[in-house]
Amino acid sequence: MPSATLSSDDLLKLDNQLCFAVYSASLAMTRLYKPLLEKLGLTYPQYLVLLVLWERDGLTVSELGERLSLDSGTLTPLLKRLEANGLVARIRDVADERRVHVSLTAAGRKLKARAAQVPGCLLAASECSVPELVALTQQMQSLRDRIRKAA
């Protein structure tokens, strides 16, 4: 939204704010996912952790945190709950006890098959084609990366 085309009053209208569009879309996404993930016994942040581990198992807590943009104070309680639910195991590195590796259990690996229906529900709810969602995801990732760089 170039400022040359909007008045200062228009620049401050809620519906002209990218930040609000992203925020409200995130809330809508969370509402859509909540009942789907409840059937799996997961919260949205736990689902994100499992998505990362289904891609690459055995990451350290710091690698998980970096991938998800979460600090260890947020990530550790999530991992403890996933471990208590039998989905992951946390194992201290024998060479460096400060490092903790997170690995899927058999139950965590098995849950992947049940979770496979979640993306299709988003596809149906969005009423977008797969190429549209791929393009939108790439645009959002690019925007995120540019904002991170500026911050």
C-alpha distance (Angstrom), angle and dihedral (degrees) to the residues before:
residue distance angle dihedral
M1 . . .
P2 3.82 . .
S3 3.78 112.9 .
A4 3.83 90.3 -137.1
T5 3.81 89.1 70.9
L6 3.82 98.4 42.7
S7 3.78 129.5 61.6
S8 3.79 119.0 -126.8
D9 3.81 88.2 -103.8
D10 3.81 90.8 52.1
L11 3.80 90.8 49.1
L12 3.80 88.8 61.3
K13 3.80 97.8 48.4
L14 3.77 113.2 116.2
D15 3.81 94.5 -130.5
N16 3.82 90.0 55.6
Q17 3.80 92.9 56.9
L18 3.80 117.1 103.8
C19 3.80 88.5 -164.1
F20 3.82 90.7 60.3
A21 3.80 93.0 45.8
V22 3.82 89.8 53.1
Y23 3.82 92.8 43.2
S24 3.81 95.3 48.2
A25 3.82 91.6 44.1
S26 3.80 88.1 52.6
L27 3.81 90.8 51.8
A28 3.81 90.7 49.2
M29 3.80 90.3 48.7
T30 3.79 91.4 50.9
R31 3.83 90.9 49.8
L32 3.80 90.2 50.8
Y33 3.80 93.4 48.4
K34 3.83 97.3 43.3
P35 3.83 99.0 80.4
L36 3.81 91.7 38.7
L37 3.79 92.0 52.7
E38 3.81 93.6 42.0
K39 3.82 87.0 63.1
L40 3.81 86.7 57.0
G41 3.82 92.8 45.4
L42 3.80 91.8 -115.5
T43 3.76 139.7 124.0
Y44 3.80 118.7 -140.0
P45 3.85 94.1 -103.1
Q46 3.83 90.1 48.7
Y47 3.80 89.0 51.1
L48 3.81 89.8 53.0
V49 3.81 90.9 52.2
L50 3.79 90.5 51.0
L51 3.82 91.9 47.7
V52 3.80 88.9 57.3
L53 3.81 93.0 46.2
W54 3.82 92.0 47.3
E55 3.81 86.1 57.2
R56 3.80 95.1 45.3
D57 3.77 121.8 2.9
G58 3.80 124.4 -155.3
L59 3.80 99.7 38.2
T60 3.77 120.8 156.8
V61 3.79 119.8 -110.2
S62 3.81 89.5 -108.8
E63 3.83 91.6 51.6
L64 3.81 89.9 50.4
G65 3.79 90.7 48.1
E66 3.79 91.5 50.2
R67 3.81 92.6 48.5
L68 3.83 92.5 48.8
S69 3.82 97.6 35.4
L70 3.81 89.9 -121.5
D71 3.79 127.6 135.5
S72 3.80 120.3 -129.3
G73 3.81 91.2 -107.4
T74 3.80 89.2 62.9
L75 3.78 97.2 35.3
T76 3.82 99.6 47.9
P77 3.84 96.0 63.5
L78 3.83 89.4 47.1
L79 3.78 90.6 52.4
K80 3.81 92.1 46.5
R81 3.82 90.4 54.4
L82 3.81 91.7 46.8
E83 3.80 88.8 49.5
A84 3.83 92.2 47.9
N85 3.81 87.9 51.9
G86 3.80 90.0 53.2
L87 3.81 96.3 -115.2
V88 3.82 100.7 112.6
A89 3.79 138.9 20.1
R90 3.79 123.6 -144.7
I91 3.79 114.0 -147.5
R92 3.80 126.5 -175.3
D93 3.79 114.9 -128.5
V94 3.82 108.4 -110.9
A95 3.80 91.8 -146.5
D96 3.83 94.2 48.6
E97 3.80 117.0 18.1
R98 3.83 90.9 -163.6
R99 3.81 88.6 69.8
V100 3.79 118.4 78.8
H101 3.79 120.6 -168.0
V102 3.79 120.1 -151.1
S103 3.79 118.1 -149.3
L104 3.75 132.9 178.2
T105 3.78 117.9 -112.7
A106 3.79 121.0 -140.3
A107 3.82 87.9 -94.0
G108 3.81 90.6 51.3
R109 3.79 91.4 51.4
K110 3.80 91.2 46.2
L111 3.82 91.9 52.1
K112 3.81 89.3 64.2
A113 3.82 90.9 75.3
R114 3.81 91.6 54.0
A115 3.81 91.6 46.0
A116 3.79 91.6 54.4
Q117 3.81 90.7 88.3
V118 3.82 94.4 59.7
P119 3.85 98.2 80.4
G120 3.80 90.8 49.8
C121 3.79 89.9 56.8
L122 3.80 89.9 55.2
L123 3.79 90.3 47.9
A124 3.82 90.9 52.8
A125 3.82 94.5 44.2
S126 3.80 93.5 47.7
E127 3.79 93.0 51.9
C128 3.81 86.6 -144.3
S129 3.78 128.5 131.1
V130 3.79 119.0 -114.8
P131 3.84 91.3 -106.8
E132 3.82 90.1 51.3
L133 3.83 91.8 51.9
V134 3.81 91.6 45.7
A135 3.82 90.9 51.2
L136 3.82 92.3 45.8
T137 3.81 91.1 49.0
Q138 3.81 90.8 50.7
Q139 3.81 91.4 48.6
M140 3.81 91.6 50.3
Q141 3.82 91.7 47.9
S142 3.80 90.5 49.9
L143 3.80 91.1 48.5
R144 3.82 90.7 48.2
D145 3.80 91.7 50.6
R146 3.82 93.3 48.9
I147 3.80 91.9 48.4
R148 3.80 91.6 48.4
K149 3.79 89.8 50.7
A150 3.82 91.3 50.4
A151 3.79 92.3 47.0
